[in-house]
Amino acid sequence: MEKHYDYLLVGAGLFNGVVAHEAAKRGKKCLVIEKRDVLGGNIYCKEVEGIMVHEYGAHIFHTSNEEVWDYVTDLVEFNHYINSPVANYHGEIYNLPFNMNTFSKMWNISTPEEARKIIEEQKSVIKKDPENLEEQAISLVGTDVYEKLIKGYTMKQWGRECKDLPASIIKRIPVRYIYDNNYFNDPHQGIPKGGYNELIEKLYDGCDVILETDFLSDKEKYTSMADHVVYTGTIDAYFDYCYGKLEYRSLHFEHELLNEYNHQGVAVMNYTDSETPFTRKIEHKHFAFGTQEKTVVTREYPAEWEDGMEPYYPVNDEKNSTLYERYKELGEKEEKVLFGGRLGEYKYYDMDKVIESALNFVKQYL
Ligand SMILES: Cc1cc2nc3c(=O)[nH]c(=O)nc-3n(C[C@H](O)[C@H](O)[C@H](O)COP(=O)(O)OP(=O)(O)OC[C@H]3O[C@@H](n4cnc5c(N)ncnc54)[C@H](O)[C@@H]3O)c2cc1C
């Protein structure tokens, strides 16, 4: 007779990892079904020449939630990586986020007062309410920062000129009048010393796992194998797109192993000119202070999402949010199936937020 489980977990990302770990603590039996040939969802890393390569996009853990930080650090040890990306504009290098190091390089100045004066002067060229993203950005940070560090990058991300994008895309642009290149404001940040895979292995420890299997290929059969189902795939696919398809933004990654020790001197370099076709280049070893002989870099290209591509980011505009609400209502009527995670809830979650959400889910349902 086929084994029966308390929980069938569809998708082996971070959300279900927390559910699996908490279920195991409570003596529950879980079966995991994952489409890909590895566990981990988008935080999975592939080891190449001793370097942990973030296959599905660079992942930096950061949080201000003490419960979440305690949770992850109980499981694995984190290094002291601090994200300090740099911008490359036609070979000119600027620190990010916009701070006194950026302004000092841009205008050869040294004091916050000088920087503030220049920015205020440049902002004042916008005299009316901004009508598009270009005017909005200039009204927030002035013309130089916009031209060199925002315009090309944003255009590549959205595939349209900033003049043709709505002002509402950018609500605020953080500007720091201190010399501080730490990208995040959260008190906790880092990368697991053993890589994200170690975290994933610990979370899924004790579960039965079926890889390279699409739950939707035989929904009824798999559903019958457990008392409850926690589904973290796309919610519109679960309901066979009965109300139409939700939209996503995708990315295309080009990984390359280089016979160099140190290619760019930083983990994350944003290419902010419009001529370079990719938006970012990641050098993975720097996330872990690697000393390997070789290095792996990844060029990240924005991509229009089409069927069959990885749905990386939900598009939380009005049209898609309304459509999602209809699917959510259908989801609430399901007896055995609960929906969670980035794709199941059609919501952009950072890792800490997805853990927080999974812990709340556990409190409510387990
Ligand atoms: C490019 C990128 C960069 C990011 N960078 C950061 C960062 O720097 N810091 C940060 O905190 N967060 C970052 N995030 C967010 C982070 O990836 C998510 O918070 C987290 O991975 C979400 O976990 P999840 O379990 O909800 O979803 P996922 O990781 O998407 O896992 C869902 C899993 O379900 C599987 N699946 C889907 N449908 C089916 C099916 N029908 N049958 C079987 N399996 C199925 C998928 O293959 C996938 O493995 C980033 C996300 C992206 C896309």
The ligand as an SDF file (V2000), in Angstrom:
LIG
                    3D

 53 58  0  0  0  0  0  0  0  0999 V2000
   16.2380   37.1250   -8.9030 C   0  0  0  0  0  0  0  0  0  0  0  0
   15.8490   37.1390   -7.4600 C   0  0  0  0  0  0  0  0  0  0  0  0
   16.7070   37.6910   -6.5130 C   0  0  0  0  0  0  0  0  0  0  0  0
   16.3560   37.6950   -5.1700 C   0  0  0  0  0  0  0  0  0  0  0  0
   17.2180   38.2470   -4.2660 N   0  0  0  0  0  0  0  0  0  0  0  0
   16.8900   38.2560   -2.9620 C   0  0  0  0  0  0  0  0  0  0  0  0
   17.7770   38.8160   -1.9930 C   0  0  0  0  0  0  0  0  0  0  0  0
   18.8770   39.3070   -2.3140 O   0  0  0  0  0  0  0  0  0  0  0  0
   17.3860   38.8190   -0.6970 N   0  0  0  0  0  0  0  0  0  0  0  0
   16.1870   38.2930   -0.2880 C   0  0  0  0  0  0  0  0  0  0  0  0
   15.8950   38.3030    0.9190 O   0  0  0  0  0  0  0  0  0  0  0  0
   15.3330   37.7350   -1.1740 N   0  0  0  0  0  0  0  0  0  0  0  0
   15.6510   37.7000   -2.5010 C   0  0  0  0  0  0  0  0  0  0  0  0
   14.7890   37.1280   -3.3990 N   0  0  0  0  0  0  0  0  0  0  0  0
   13.5130   36.5290   -2.9280 C   0  0  0  0  0  0  0  0  0  0  0  0
   13.6420   35.0310   -2.5670 C   0  0  0  0  0  0  0  0  0  0  0  0
   14.0630   34.2940   -3.6800 O   0  0  0  0  0  0  0  0  0  0  0  0
   12.2760   34.5210   -2.0830 C   0  0  0  0  0  0  0  0  0  0  0  0
   11.8710   35.2090   -0.9280 O   0  0  0  0  0  0  0  0  0  0  0  0
   12.2160   33.0290   -1.7470 C   0  0  0  0  0  0  0  0  0  0  0  0
   13.0390   32.2560   -2.5280 O   0  0  0  0  0  0  0  0  0  0  0  0
   10.7860   32.5810   -1.8980 C   0  0  0  0  0  0  0  0  0  0  0  0
   10.6220   31.2380   -1.5400 O   0  0  0  0  0  0  0  0  0  0  0  0
    9.3040   30.4540   -1.9730 P   0  0  0  0  0  0  0  0  0  0  0  0
    9.3580   29.1270   -1.3130 O   0  0  0  0  0  0  0  0  0  0  0  0
    8.0990   31.2790   -1.7520 O   0  0  0  0  0  0  0  0  0  0  0  0
    9.3710   30.3190   -3.5760 O   0  0  0  0  0  0  0  0  0  0  0  0
   10.3800   29.6630   -4.6150 P   0  0  0  0  0  0  0  0  0  0  0  0
   11.7860   29.7950   -4.1830 O   0  0  0  0  0  0  0  0  0  0  0  0
    9.9880   30.2250   -5.9400 O   0  0  0  0  0  0  0  0  0  0  0  0
   10.0000   28.1010   -4.5770 O   0  0  0  0  0  0  0  0  0  0  0  0
    8.8760   27.5630   -5.2270 C   0  0  0  0  0  0  0  0  0  0  0  0
    9.2560   26.1820   -5.7330 C   0  0  0  0  0  0  0  0  0  0  0  0
    8.0810   25.5260   -6.2260 O   0  0  0  0  0  0  0  0  0  0  0  0
    8.4120   24.7690   -7.3650 C   0  0  0  0  0  0  0  0  0  0  0  0
    7.1680   24.5240   -8.1080 N   0  0  0  0  0  0  0  0  0  0  0  0
    6.3640   25.4530   -8.6880 C   0  0  0  0  0  0  0  0  0  0  0  0
    5.3060   24.8520   -9.2560 N   0  0  0  0  0  0  0  0  0  0  0  0
    5.4320   23.5200   -9.0360 C   0  0  0  0  0  0  0  0  0  0  0  0
    4.6610   22.3740   -9.4080 C   0  0  0  0  0  0  0  0  0  0  0  0
    3.5310   22.5010  -10.1050 N   0  0  0  0  0  0  0  0  0  0  0  0
    5.1000   21.1560   -9.0270 N   0  0  0  0  0  0  0  0  0  0  0  0
    6.2370   21.0000   -8.3240 C   0  0  0  0  0  0  0  0  0  0  0  0
    7.0230   22.0680   -7.9480 N   0  0  0  0  0  0  0  0  0  0  0  0
    6.6140   23.3040   -8.3080 C   0  0  0  0  0  0  0  0  0  0  0  0
    9.4090   25.6520   -8.0830 C   0  0  0  0  0  0  0  0  0  0  0  0
   10.1970   24.9090   -8.9960 O   0  0  0  0  0  0  0  0  0  0  0  0
   10.2280   26.2090   -6.8990 C   0  0  0  0  0  0  0  0  0  0  0  0
   11.3360   25.3780   -6.6150 O   0  0  0  0  0  0  0  0  0  0  0  0
   15.1090   37.1420   -4.7610 C   0  0  0  0  0  0  0  0  0  0  0  0
   14.2490   36.5900   -5.7180 C   0  0  0  0  0  0  0  0  0  0  0  0
   14.6020   36.5900   -7.0490 C   0  0  0  0  0  0  0  0  0  0  0  0
   13.6460   36.0210   -8.0510 C   0  0  0  0  0  0  0  0  0  0  0  0
  1  2  1  0
  2  3  1  0
  2 52  2  0
  3  4  2  0
  4  5  1  0
  4 50  1  0
  5  6  2  0
  6  7  1  0
  6 13  1  0
  7  8  2  0
  7  9  1  0
  9 10  1  0
 10 11  2  0
 10 12  1  0
 12 13  2  0
 13 14  1  0
 14 15  1  0
 14 50  1  0
 15 16  1  0
 16 17  1  0
 16 18  1  0
 18 19  1  0
 18 20  1  0
 20 21  1  0
 20 22  1  0
 22 23  1  0
 23 24  1  0
 24 25  2  0
 24 26  1  0
 24 27  1  0
 27 28  1  0
 28 29  2  0
 28 30  1  0
 28 31  1  0
 31 32  1  0
 32 33  1  0
 33 34  1  0
 33 48  1  0
 34 35  1  0
 35 36  1  0
 35 46  1  0
 36 37  1  0
 36 45  1  0
 37 38  2  0
 38 39  1  0
 39 40  1  0
 39 45  2  0
 40 41  1  0
 40 42  2  0
 42 43  1  0
 43 44  2  0
 44 45  1  0
 46 47  1  0
 46 48  1  0
 48 49  1  0
 50 51  2  0
 51 52  1  0
 52 53  1  0
M  END
$$$$
